[in-house]
């Protein structure tokens, strides 16, 4: 199933759960879109390999940080991990909205 669509995402971080919405567009092996959170809106560019997604989001709040996402799409659900720069990594879950 395609990742194209709107998603509600929850990240487990050292600061507690962080929620965001994502608008993703899958086109062959490319993934584009935006992720909106209370910390701002970020444009993403990534890759698709089967049901596996990978992208990096560069955030500026609360500090400049690259977040590296490795996500699996299963129907209307997302699961995976996000590397939080120097803060380690956390779990990610999401559902299609």
Buried (B, 14 or more C-beta within 10 A) or exposed (E): EEBBBEBBBBBBBEEEEBEBBBBBBBEEEEBBBBBEBEBEEBEBEBEBEEBEBBBBBEBEEEEEBEBBBBBBBEEEEBEBBBBBEEEEBBEBBBEBE
